[in-house]
Amino acid sequence: EGFPIRSHSAVVTRDYRETLAERMAEALACRYTGKAPSEAAREFVGVPVHELARECLVASGVAITTRRPAELIRLALHTTSDFPNLLSGSGQRMLLDAYRAAEPAIKRVARKSTARDFREKAVLRLGEMPQLLKVNEGGEIAHGTRAESKQAYRLYTYARIFGITRQALVNDDLGAFADFARAYGVAAAALEGKLLSELLTSNPVMSDGIQLFHNSHSNVTSGTGSALGVSGLSAARKAMRLQKGLDGETVLDIAPAFLVVPAALETSGQQLLTSTTYPTAVDDANPFAGQLSLVVDPRLDADSATAWYLFASPDLAPVLEYSYLEGQEGPMADFREGFEVDGIQWRCRLDFGCGALDWRGAHRATGA
């Protein structure tokens, strides 16, 4: 009865061992997420943890003389088997599933990038190409130069550790492990949203010594006419269209793509971006119907329940940028044998940073 002990007399390649660990990690994750496993992982769905440990030992060529779950777990953790990689891979899958499901909407208005290390990352922005000048017959063609500006920010590491007891592994009870993995995935997504929204509401000082949203940047409206409505949106859109480049002359004609609002203005934003069915007069038509994507961030309410923002596409006129460490996108999970706990310690780590690049692709209205 039970799961058979597989022969370990054959030579098993490292590639096969890694593939085997990946298949078992997928199966273990599917057990707790309810996702359908791939065909390759299906045979391991429902297999107890100690039997997965035995599979890893067999694949590593370790001689097995016991069926006791506790001893199989101990051997798998203290030999060259891929059992720790199996656990790590399973945790990473559950972590990322929850992280992606909880991705904050405000990331849509920011440009995604990477950083090679934790040193300050300088982002250089080149200005517009100089205007082409008419060349008279036999005349000399003039040289042109481009203005440039530079903003900088850096990455930081955010991490937490929790333990999985040896008893939980032996008892095949990893429910708490799955709950922690999902919770930290959500927490990582929430942290990214918090850092981006705090960057936005902090109104950071730019390289020219002026805050991101400032009258000198022609990207803020306040008082009468700044409330969220057709007239307020029209004024903000016009200001974005008329923004000038680094040369101070070129009109950029930046089109807004996103309306960013706090939770208090969500319904108003939805109404404003919904078309009026069969308007009876020109004045009843909604010029913004279907023109903007609504982004709601409840973290903005603590700063202001009336302020709202317009953002251009981050691909065309980036204002905010966020970065991960190169090759480490999103939260990462890894394991080690526990010292503070009798079992395994699991670490969730996120290397993340964000900064403001330019002011021209966004507009802020105070709403009051």
Salt bridges, closest charged atoms under 4 A:
GLU18 OE2 - ARG14 NE 3.40
GLU39 OE1 - ARG42 NE 3.48
GLU43 OE1 - ARG6 NH2 3.37
GLU43 OE2 - ARG23 NH2 2.48
GLU51 OE2 - HIS50 NE2 3.46
GLU51 OE1 - ARG54 NH2 2.26
GLU55 OE2 - ARG6 NE 2.98
GLU71 OE2 - ARG74 NH2 2.62
ASP82 OD1 - ARG14 NH1 2.79
ASP82 OD2 - ARG17 NE 3.14
ASP97 OD2 - LYS35 NZ 3.45
GLU103 OE2 - LYS107 NZ 3.10
ASP117 OD2 - ARG119 NH2 2.62
GLU128 OE2 - ARG125 NH2 3.71
ASP172 OD1 - ARG31 NH1 3.00
ASP179 OD1 - ARG182 NH2 2.68
GLU192 OE1 - LYS107 NZ 2.85
GLU198 OE2 - LYS194 NZ 2.83
ASP208 OD2 - HIS217 NE2 2.65
ASP253 OD1 - ARG241 NH1 2.88
ASP297 OD1 - ARG299 NH1 3.16
ASP303 OD2 - ARG364 NH2 3.59
GLU321 OE1 - ARG111 NH2 2.72
GLU321 OE2 - LYS121 NZ 3.35
GLU329 OE2 - LYS112 NZ 2.49
ASP334 OD2 - ARG347 NH2 2.77
ASP334 OD2 - ARG349 NH1 3.37
GLU337 OE2 - HIS78 NE2 2.90
GLU340 OE1 - ARG336 NH2 3.95
ASP342 OD2 - ARG166 NH2 3.19
ASP351 OD2 - ARG349 NE 3.59
ASP358 OD2 - ARG125 NE 3.43
ASP358 OD1 - ARG360 NH1 2.51
